[in-house]
Amino acid sequence: VLQALSLFSKVGFSGDHANELEQVCKLLNLDITEVGNAAKKIHDRPGYIKRTGRYYSVAPSIITQMAFDEAWNKWIAPDPTDFFNRIPADLVQAFIKNASNASEENRKKAGDFFRKWASSVTAIRLGDIDTVERLAALTAMDPENYLPTLCRLVVECSDTEIQNLSHKQ
């Protein structure tokens, strides 16, 4: 559980953010009840899981980094592209924030994947809400790298493509 939560800077577990813990469990094929129970135990003792409002996070940072590396080896290393593709848009920023403290090799793999993914997005994919949410999360996190990509997509859209996007429900 510590490893799972360490992949993200924070994970919502209640209220309107409860879906984040569900998404993490689905991504990692974990049972949400077991994860919730274990998180409460680890929070109480030894205290490496913090509860802040409606969010879980792992602390201190040295524990986060060690658990992140273990989690990387367990869930990401077997097929990084598949894992990165399956990260829900709601969790992209939280993942990248913690990945930025990973080993240089793992930071590079994650960064290269998301830059390549963003550059592969075409105007027609702007009609897909998951694509737009992921691109928005990346742009909010790192506008210097991702805003030019977003601008390119909008500028390259034809009037017909924009009209088709506006008619999608």
Salt bridges, closest charged atoms under 4 A:
ASP16 OD1 - HIS17 NE2 3.53
ASP16 OD1 - ARG54 NH1 3.02
GLU20 OE2 - HIS17 ND1 3.67
ASP44 OD1 - HIS43 ND1 3.05
ASP44 OD1 - ARG51 NH2 3.99
ASP82 OD2 - ARG86 NE 2.95
GLU105 OE2 - LYS109 NZ 3.34
ASP112 OD2 - LYS108 NZ 2.66
ASP112 OD1 - ARG115 NH2 3.01
GLU156 OE1 - ARG152 NH1 3.42
